[in-house]
Amino acid sequence: MLSDNNKIVHRKKILASFLICTGLFVFLFGRLVYLCVWRADYYAGLATDLHERERSIKAARGRILDCNGKVLADNRTVCTVSVIYNQIKEPEKVIEILSRELELTEEYVRKRVEKYSSMERVKSNVDKEVGDRIREYDLAGVKVDEDYKRYYPYDELGSKVLGFTGGDNQGIIGLEVVYDEYLQGQPGKILTVTDAKGIEVESAGERRIEPVAGLDLCISMDLNIQAYATQLAMQAMATKQADSVSILAMDPRTGEILAMVNVPEFDLNHPYDLPEGTPENITQEERQNLLNGIWRNACINDTYEPGSTFKIITAAAGLSAGVVTPQSSFQCPGFIIVDDRKIRCHKTAGHGSQDFTHTMMNSCNPALITVGLRLGLDSYYSYFEQFGLKTKTGVDLPGEAGTIMHKKEDMGNVELATVAFGQSFQITPIQLLTTVSSIINGGKRITPHFGVKTLDGEGNVTEVFEYPVKTGILSEETSATMREILEMVVLEGSGANGGVEGFRVGGKTATSQTLPRGSGRYIASFVGFAPADDPQVIAIAIVNNPQGVYYGSQVAAPIIRQLYENILPYLGIAPTGE
């Protein structure tokens, strides 16, 4: 018989056990309520994920439109064909049909059909007609999902500007990659319920998360101007048997680029095709190097010695600093001695006595060297930087190259002299055109660009792009003087072949040697703008290694003349006197 003390101890143990059990029950019940009520959605989602198979739906990529709304980059509906191992009932039939319809080897298809995975992609970018045929076979375990493939309706036109996309529909080069975040959209999903073996439950159907299409990109390129400039470039390359020809046209007031041509171009719908005659046994590295060269945009990615077109910058600096006026007198005996170096003029007999306006009309090297030396190294280098030549333009295309210029401490009088007439340093065509624009537009350093705005699927503007403008590059007075001088270059000087009847045109020619000197390879170029008194368009033509006659005045200037004869009326620029 238990004593009273033992009874008390026993009761306490029973009570403690009861309280512990009760507490544990309350905790577990509370936890259950928490999981079932407060965390229900979370765990339901996890459970669904365990039993749902996910298939991606590509979003339609935004289109690229020219300044008039014409479509330059669009989408075509294609299909992606995939197989699901657990659902295939007739593997040999699946292999035979997919091999035939997709034009793939049986070995290739078999590896994917027999691979134990939740889903295996067999082929992407399949023509919709082929995809529809495969779907009609109603093969268990074969999925045909609609997809989008980038399509460029004008094939090669503007290829090095527009760029192209990869298999994942992401931009690779050009505007496609720069504006990828706007163009790519948001992918959707197809979710199907499966059992424990991964087999779809037919009665459950499927759940879709619809994709969101990308935004349309409106650019400043004018399809008509781009097409005509391309035609002119191809004609020049064929006629002069040149290595390449570039034409760049821009609004000097805003920086909007109207056309950018780099021939030879490439087919945007087949960007990985190599030129005819390429050896078949090249390495992958050699192949990639060839493709990189084909895709390269010479207006942006490549530098060159500008030659006499750069005399525009030297003249503007000299006028701004007051070391020269249009009436300043110069004597040209056909050469100039700088330190121990004899630098010749292109006219070996010399130009004799001439004022500064005529030195520009005659493209006289000794006169422009004299202006550079009068400025002196410190001042010239300062203007070089002031005009923006030491920084990139900020154009909205990838891979812009910077100016290759002597370090100030490495420059002497000889280096200064050669730079003054456009040799011994290198810039890009876009840099030259941007800098000349600032000199003729009243002293505004604009940012060259293509991107204007984005539109949603309803045509509503979602974003308007803005670009930096730097003022005070030079005075309006100096700008007006430069416009007058450059108009005289075209009216009566070396740029006469760039003139357009009925229109006021200003400009400057150049003929520069490529390195190494004496190679017999030249670059002919011409920069022209119109109207000369109120520039609304500026353009440059660059012909690389023309055969036969290679002077800029005879090779490049006529290209811009033909361009302007057609596009000035098209742009609504009235002839003189109207």
Secondary structure, 3 states (H helix, E strand, C coil): CCCHHHHHHHHHHHHHHHHHHHHHHHHHHHHHHHHHHHCHHHHHHHHHHHHEEEEEECCCCCCEECCCCCEEEEEEEEEEEEECHHHCCCHHHHHHHHHHHHCCCHHHHHHHHCCCCCCEEEEEEEEHHHHHHHHHCCCCCEEEEEEEEEECCCCCCCHHHHCCECCCCCECCHHHHHCHHHHCCECEEEEEEECCCCCECHHHCEEEECCECCCEEEECCCHHHHHHHHHHHHHHHHHHCCCEEEEEEECCCCCEEEEEEEECCCCCCCCCCCCCCCCCCCCHHHHHHHHHHHHCCHHHHCCECCHHHHHHHHHHHHHHHCCCCCCCEEEECCEEEECCEEEECCCCCCCEEEEHHHHHHCCCHHHHHHHHHHHHHHHHHHHHHHCCCCCCCCCCCCCCCCCECCCHHHCCHHHHHHHHCCCCCEECHHHHHHHHHHHHCCCCECCCECEEEEECCCCCEEEECCCCCECCCCCHHHHHHHHHHHHHHHHHCCCHHHCCCCCCCEEEEEEEECCCCCCCCEEEEEEEEECCCCCCEEEEEEEECCCCCCCHHHHCHHHHHHHHHHHHHHCCCCCCCC
